[in-house]
Amino acid sequence: MLHVLLETLAEPDPLIPALAVTMATMMLGVMRPQRPWRWVLLVGVPVPVVMWAAHFVLPAAQFTRAAIAGSLLISLPGCAGAYGGSVLRRKIVQIFYEDNEEELHPPKRAASSTDPQR
């Protein structure tokens, strides 16, 4: 939606929507680091869909087919943001909560020859 609003300005900046997608996916990646690809789909995919819909609904928006196809590339900074946020969250947990990590994930017991379960 931000991309459509910026297109109606006299001089739109194409980097603002990419920055907004990157920031949104990075925040979501930090909040929920598991499966960051879903944040790319949630945030990046609606951009070309909204542009395509605005092309037909809003007469002021003059999107070409090339601009709509190029908006698919906005998922690339979204990937960087989502995976970057996921890695950031995991490293923060690893650095600051290292002693609590052992309590959350106890080491696996090695099987011995006297183990009755064998």
N, C-alpha and C positions, 0 to 999 in steps of 0.2 A: 504494500500500500504506500509505503514511503517513496518508492520509485515512481509511482504514478503521480503522487503529489509534487515531487520534484520536477517531473517532466512539464508540468504546467507553468513553472517559473520561466523567466526570460533566459537565464543561463544555468541550466541544471548541471550539477556536479555528479558524474556517474559513480564516484567513489564512496559517496555517503551511504547508499544502500548496501554496498559491499562491507563497509565498516560496521553498519548496524547489524548485518547478518553475522559477521565475525564476533561482535560483542555478545549478541544474544546466544549464539551457540557455545561460546566460551563460558558464559555464566551457567548455562544448562549443563555443560560438560563438567564444571566444577561441582555443581550441586548433585548431579547423578552421573558418576563416571562410568558406570556399566553401560556397554553398548552405545558409544557416542554417535554411531552412524544414524541412530533414530532421530537425533537432534538436527542433523543435516536434512533429513527428510521432512521433519516437522517445520523447520524454518526456511530452508532453501527452496523447496519445491513450490510453495505457494507464490513465489515471486513471478515466475513466468505465467502461472495460471491467472494471477490478478492482472498482469499486463495484457494478456490475451483478452480477458473479459473487458478490461477498460478500453481496449481498441474498438470494441463494438458498442459499448454502452456510453462512453464519454466522447462527445464529438470534439472536445478540445484536445484530447490526447491523440497525438499523431505518432503512433508507434509503427515502425516498419516491421516487416517479417524478420529482417536481419536483427533488429533490436530485440525482438521477442525471443529469437533463437539464441542470441548472445546473452540473454538474461539467464540461460541455463548455466552459464559459467559462474554465476554468483554462488553456486554450491561449492566451488573450490575454496574460497575463503571460509565458507561455512565448515568444510572438512577440517581446515587448519584450526579453526576456533574450537570445534567440538573435541577433536583429539588432543589439542593443546590443553584445554581445560581438564580433560580426563587425566592426562599425564601430570598436570600440576596438582590436582587433588591427591593422586596416588603418592606423589613425592612428598607432599605436605604431611600426609598420614605416616609415611615411612620415616620422615625426619623427626617430627614432633611427638608421635605416638608410638615410637619403636618398642618401648617396654610393654605397652598395652596390647601390641600386636600379637605377642606370644600368648597372652590370655585369650585373645579372640581365636587364634589358630594354634592350638597346642601341637607340639611336634608329634609325628606319628611314631608309634612304638614299633621297634624292630622285632620281627618274628624270630624267636629262638627255637632251638631244637627241643626244649622242655615245655614248650607252649602246648597246653592241652587241646587247643582248638585245631591244631595241625593234624 
